[in-house]
């Protein structure tokens, strides 16, 4: 993984880690349910942001290499798998 992508990914994961810790404390404190859901949705959005960083990296590096190596079927299969996982 390229250094810049590595740093971006770690930064986002540290944010997510802090958000999860905050949510855990809020649950322990018996926080109002809609507030917990709001925090949970925020975590999910942060995970989507992390996924976007990883997908961009994958397309710019591995997908390019696979296409150049004539592995188009593998590329298409992987991208469809990612799309399906993201659509759930």
N, C-alpha and C positions, 0 to 999 in steps of 0.2 A: 504494500500500500504506500502511496506517495506520502511524503512527510506532511504536506499541507492537508491532505484528506484525513490522514491519521489524526492530526491535531484537531481538525473540525469534528471528527467523529467522537473523539474522547471528550471534547468540550461539551458536545450535546449530551453525551451519556452522563457526564457529571451533573449537568442541569437536571436530567431525568432522575438521577439518583437522589438529588436534593428534593425534587418534587415528590418522589415516593416517600421519602422520610417524613416530609411535611404532611402528606396524606395519612401516613400511619399515626403520627402524633394527633392529627385531627380526629381520627377514628377513636384512638384511646381517650381523647378528651370528650367523646360523645358529641361531636359537632353536628349541627343541623344537616340533615340528609342532602338537601339541595346544594349546600356548600361543598359537601364531599363529592357529589357528582360533578360539580363544576371543576373541582381540583382534578378529578379523574379524567375528565375530558381534556383538560389542559395537558396532562401527562400523555394521553393518546395523541394529541397534536404534536407534542415534542417527539414522540416516537415516529410519527409520520415524517417529521423534519429529518430525523436521523436516517430513516429509510431513503429519503430523497438524496441525501449526501452519498449513501452507499450505492444507490442505483446509478447516480451520475458517475461515480468512480468506476463502477463496473462497465458501464457503456463506453466511457472514454478509454479504458484500458483493455479489459478482457474481451469485450465484445469486438472491439477493433481487431485485436490479435486473432480471435477466432474466425472472423470474416476473412481476414487476410490469409489465414491458413485453410480456407475453404470449408469451414465448419458451420455453414449457414444454418443447417437444420438444428444443430445443437443450440445455436444462438436463439433461434426462433422458439424452440422448446423452452429454454430457460426464461426468456422474457414473458412467454405466455404463462408459465408457472408463477412468476412474480406477479403478473397482472391478476391472475385468479386469486392468489393469496391476499392481495391488496383489496380485492373487490368484496371480500367476505365481510 
